[in-house]
Structure formats: structure tokens, C-alpha cells
């Protein structure tokens, strides 16, 4: 029997939605590759974190007025996911990515990070899906904002933080992956709510 939570959502259906969300993030990344390439060239970690923070703040504000049909709403979560992936790529390949990797390899690595995020979503967060479905989506945005704030503080205070130790223990990487998965589950919730309201 397929496992379901209190809202009748099966794990299989949730995983299918995650695959669809990842596909939409990949499509957005490829569609807007020129804009993302400028981020590779010009944005440092603090700039990317500010962008993610702004996207999540705006998404939370949209939730307050219940704009569930707004494509802009979901797009902000997808943009935050892609910016997290860029940050992961910068951790992996410090410097101007466009000079280090070809466009094809950047897109390939982007896809691999989303695949890794999904694996972490299942192994780390699947037991929490039932609880997450009971949390208002605006509060889920707050969870993402909290994680981004942790990243902000780490880079802002890096003169006082052993960044090498954070890199060696994958602390930064884990924060980025967690932020991807908070945003992904918010998109899952939006997709489920849209289906219910249809």
C-alpha cells in the first residue's frame, strides 16, 4: 500500500512533483542562462545570498495576499533554487565559472546539484513532509529566510568564523541544499493547493 499522509498525499505523488519542479528550474536556468552567467561573472556570495533573501521575502509578502495563481510567486522560489545552485557551483569551482567550465558543463553540474538536493530531500526531510503540509506556506517561506539569514551571517562575519572549517564540514553546502529543499517543498505545496482549488 502506498504511504500517504494526513492530507492524502502519497510519497510517490510528492516525488513526481519534485521531479516536475526540478525540471521547471532547469528550464528556467537554460532559458535565462545569459542572465545567470552575469551572476557567475559579477556576484560574490553576499550578493547571491541577498538575491535569495529578497526573493523569499517577496514570496512571503505575496502569500499574505494569497496570490496562489501568480506565476511570479512560484518563479521567485525557482529563482532562489537556481541561485542556491550557483552558490554551490561557486563553492565547488571558486572564481568566474564561465572561465572555468563550458556552458554545457555548467548546465550539467546544475542538474547534478538538483539531483543531489532531491536525494537529500528524501533521506533527510521525508519524515517531515506530513508536518510541513500543516505549516502555512508563508511560514515555510520564513524557514527558508531563516536559513538564508544563517548564510548571510556566516559570510558577513567571516573574519570571525573559520570559513575553512565550515567548508571542510560541508556546513555551507548543507545550508544551501536545505534552502533548495525548503523552496522545493513550498512549490510542492503550491502545486497541491492549486489542484485542490481547481
C-alpha positions, 0 to 999 in steps of 0.5 A, a space after each residue: 500500500 502506498 504511504 500517504 499522509 494526513 492530507 492524502 498525499 502519497 510519497 510517490 505523488 510528492 516525488 513526481 512533483 519534485 521531479 516536475 519542479 526540478 525540471 521547471 528550474 532547469 528550464 528556467 536556468 537554460 532559458 535565462 542562462 545569459 542572465 545567470 552567467 552575469 551572476 557567475 561573472 559579477 556576484 560574490 556570495 553576499 550578493 547571491 545570498 541577498 538575491 535569495 533573501 529578497 526573493 523569499 521575502 517577496 514570496 512571503 509578502 505575496 502569500 499574505 495576499 494569497 496570490 496562489 495563481 501568480 506565476 511570479 510567486 512560484 518563479 521567485 522560489 525557482 529563482 532562489 533554487 537556481 541561485 542556491 545552485 550557483 552558490 554551490 557551483 561557486 563553492 565547488 569551482 571558486 572564481 568566474 565559472 564561465 572561465 572555468 567550465 563550458 556552458 554545457 558543463 555548467 548546465 550539467 553540474 546544475 542538474 547534478 546539484 538538483 539531483 543531489 538536493 532531491 536525494 537529500 530531500 528524501 533521506 533527510 526531510 521525508 519524515 517531515 513532509 506530513 508536518 510541513 503540509 500543516 505549516 502555512 506556506 508563508 511560514 515555510 517561506 520564513 524557514 527558508 529566510 531563516 536559513 538564508 539569514 544563517 548564510 548571510 551571517 556566516 559570510 558577513 562575519 567571516 573574519 570571525 568564523 573559520 570559513 575553512 572549517 565550515 567548508 571542510 564540514 560541508 556546513 555551507 553546502 548543507 545550508 544551501 541544499 536545505 534552502 533548495 529543499 525548503 523552496 522545493 517543498 513550498 512549490 510542492 505545496 503550491 502545486 497541491 493547493 492549486 489542484 485542490 482549488 481547481 
